[in-house]
Structure formats: structure tokens, C-alpha cells
Amino acid sequence: MLNYPERNCPVCEKKEKRVLYRQRFHALQQGSPLTGYDVAICKACGMAFADLIPSIESFDAFYRQYSRADTAYRGGGDSSWDIQRYKNEANYLSNKIADKETSILDIGCGTGGFLLELKKSNFKNIAGLDPSAGCAEYLSKEHNITVHVGTMAANKLTGQKFDLVMALGVLEHLPDLEDGLKALFKLTDDNGLIFVSVPDAAAFPNYADAPYQQFSIEHINFFARQSLINLFDRFAYQPFDVVESAFPMSETTYMPTIYALFKKRRNAESKFAIDHEAEPALVRYIDSSKQEEQRVASLIQSLATAKTELLVWGAGTHTLHLLESTNLGDCNIVAYVDSNTKLQGQMLRGKPILSPEQLKDHNQAVLISSRVFQFDIAKQIRQTLKVSNELIFLYELKQNDAPINPISI
């Protein structure tokens, strides 16, 4: 049993819930905010969420310690998939908002990929908000874009209001959605719009992914369309436009996503209704994940039995889950490898986490512990690092695998 308090529904605040799945992770040596949680469904409104989680301070400390954003501006940049998504999102806003003088704030802007696409779309009054001072300095010097240093809840924008406030890929991370939204509303003009995106829990079973990968360390709110509408309805905001979409994360994996524009409700009827989509979709997703993980577990068991010396590439959610759900911990692991500089130098189950460059000093087989990026990792190993270690894949994928009903905003 996890020693954290039970969580009320983050949408309707009711206590009654039922548990669909118990997710577990192996703990990092330093900074893991949690070692698991219960995936729960609110019996009153149908919202899905992670229950038995630590305080918001634990998550804040985790993001400060392990976020890539404050070092990403130094090199690497956004992937081609990220850039295409930013272009689609900027095009969507251009079609919805004719006035290019609209004041826009992008919360959690990171290295500013989306802001740059908005600038290319001729939006003239754009700004960002991000906890990374490095990102702020980079965007100011290189692209003449103002970025305020801070978070949605803690910033120095007192009294400033924007016509459009964006929080893309933010709400699924927040342990306290009420405080988060109140902070969001403070930054939004009374007649303004709020643009959000969240993973679409109702579509999880329609898009192939690693087992249980959507139940990650960082994602703790699982929205279907109605639950997202219900959340904003609670604070008297109504949908201006809602789109269910999907964007590619790699050549073989798509992220189902809900994009929504909200505005203050002016004498309009409430849109609050029970979410009937989330639970049956998550039940299907959990069932398909169970079946796929049985196959992965069998492969890992064969490696453990053979005592094959391994370098495990990946020290994130995927690996931390497999260490708890399979015999990966019984394998003959020499070290882990990860591109996140914040993880390098740490220990995981008594083995070091190396940088990709250190792979050149090892000749063991590399077990690629990722579905989303397994081809990207293989390409990096062969073409960038130019090493010939044997590669072991956990997933039998084809490049350019098509998703079910691919769509874009």
C-alpha cells in the first residue's frame, strides 16, 4: 500500500472511486516523486486520475531536478515531429484567431518551438513563461521573444492579462488542478481565450504504445473529452472549440490528444455531464497492455536465463515500470544509458547511468528500453556514435507504422 493520502476527484471533488489498475515504478536513487499509484475512476463524474500520490512539492522538486528544458537550449533542439506539431497548432490558431495583434502567453514554453511558429504565422504580441532562466535568455537573444521566468502558479506577472493563454501538455501533470486553473485564469483577460491540450484517455487503446506507458511518472490526470469540459465548466468556462486529434511522437508512435479553446461562460447553459468514455477505454487499454507486457516479459525472462550481459538504454518511465513488472532486474545488467544529462552519473539498482558517448567504452549488447524512440536510439547508436554493439529490441515494429485513424488539427 502506498503511504500517500487518498485523492478526491480533481474534477468534481467527490470521494467515491474504483481502482482500475495499480501502476508501479522502481525508484531512482535520487528525486523520484513516487513509486506508483492507483489508476482510479470517479464514480460520480467518470474522471480518471492517479490516486495515492505525493504532494505537489514532490513533483515540483522532480521537475526542477530532471527537466530537460533548462539544458535543451544548449543543443539538440526540437525533433522534426515536435516542429510539425507546432506548425499544426499554429495553423489551427491562425484559423481561429484573425487578429494578429492578439496578446498571447505560452505557459511552459521551454525552448520556444511553438512561439517561433506563431511568430512565423505573423502573431506579433507573443510571450512565454517558463521556470528555466536559460530558455528565457536564449529566446530573448536569439529570437527577440520575451519569456518570463516562473511557473503558472509562481511568477512576476502580477496584474498582467493576456487575450490568449496557452497551457499545452500541462494539465495532465498537475496534482492540484483547482489551484492550477485559478492561476491560469488570473493571467487571462475576462474576454480572453484559454488554449489547452491533454492526452486523450478515450483514445489510448486506439494507438499502439508500450504497455501502460500512458500511466507515466509525470502524467497523473487522464482526461477524456467530457472530463476536460467538466473541469472548465466547474469554473464557469465553456468550450469555444474542441478537437480530438493525434500527433506523431516518432515514426511508429502517435499521441492521441484533445485540443480545446475555452472562454468565460456568459449566460450559457452548463455543459457538465457524466464522462462515459474514459472508463471503458481505459479498461480496453489496460487489457491490451497486459497482453503485450506478457510478450515483453517472456523476452526479458529469456535474457535473464541466458545471463546475457546488457546495457539498458533508457532510465525513464518505461524501464522503471519494467523493473517492477518483469524480470528485468534479474538480468545481467552492466549499466544503463540515457540521453537526459540530469540522470547521467546516478545509480539505478546499483548500476551506473551512463551518457550515450560512454557507450563507446562498452561492447555489451544494448537492450533498447523504449517503444516510442527505439528506431531513433538505434540510429543514434549506429550513425552518430558509430558503435557496433548488438541491439536488442523489445518491440516488433515497422518504420512508418500507420496509426488508427490518423488526424491532425
TAFEN-V92091 format. One record per backbone hydrogen bond with DSSP energy under -0.5 kcal/mol. CO is the residue of the C=O (numbers start at 0). NH is the residue of the N-H. If there is no record, write none. Layout:
BEGIN
co-><CO:CO>
nh-><NH:NH>
END
This chain:
BEGIN
co-><1:4:8:13:15:15:17:20:20:22:34:36:37:37:38:38:39:40:41:44:46:47:48:50:54:54:55:56:57:58:59:60:61:62:67:67:68:70:71:71:74:78:79:80:81:82:83:84:85:86:87:88:89:90:91:92:95:97:98:99:99:101:102:102:103:104:104:105:105:108:111:112:113:114:115:116:117:118:124:125:126:127:128:128:129:130:131:132:133:134:135:136:137:138:138:139:145:147:147:152:153:156:161:162:163:164:165:166:166:166:169:170:171:171:174:175:176:177:178:179:180:181:182:183:184:186:188:192:193:193:194:195:196:196:197:198:199:200:202:202:203:205:209:211:213:217:219:220:221:222:223:224:225:226:227:228:229:231:231:232:235:237:240:242:242:244:246:252:252:253:254:255:256:256:257:258:259:260:260:261:262:263:264:273:276:277:278:279:280:281:282:283:284:285:286:287:288:289:290:291:292:293:294:295:296:297:298:299:300:301:302:302:303:307:308:309:309:310:310:311:311:312:315:316:317:318:319:319:320:320:321:321:326:326:327:330:331:331:334:335:336:338:339:339:342:345:346:347:350:351:351:352:353:354:355:356:357:358:364:364:365:365:366:366:367:367:370:372:373:374:375:376:377:378:378:379:379:380:389:390:391:394:397:402:406>
nh-><3:52:12:8:42:43:40:22:38:36:24:22:39:50:19:20:48:17:45:274:41:221:39:37:57:58:59:60:61:62:63:64:65:66:70:71:72:73:74:76:76:82:83:84:85:86:87:88:89:90:91:92:93:94:95:96:97:99:101:123:124:124:162:163:126:106:165:108:128:111:115:116:117:118:119:120:122:121:103:145:105:147:107:108:149:132:135:136:137:138:139:140:141:142:144:143:127:129:149:154:150:159:188:192:104:194:106:168:169:196:172:173:219:220:176:179:180:181:182:183:184:185:186:186:187:161:191:164:195:261:166:259:168:169:257:200:202:203:205:206:206:403:212:214:215:219:49:222:47:200:227:228:229:230:231:232:233:234:236:235:264:262:260:244:258:256:254:248:249:255:246:199:244:258:197:242:195:239:240:193:237:265:266:275:280:281:282:283:284:285:286:287:288:289:290:291:292:293:294:295:296:297:298:299:300:301:302:303:304:305:306:307:306:331:364:333:334:312:366:313:336:368:319:320:321:322:25:323:323:324:325:327:329:330:330:332:309:333:311:353:313:340:342:343:345:352:28:350:347:335:353:344:337:357:358:359:360:361:310:366:367:391:312:368:369:393:373:376:377:378:379:380:381:382:383:383:384:386:365:392:367:396:400:405:245>
END
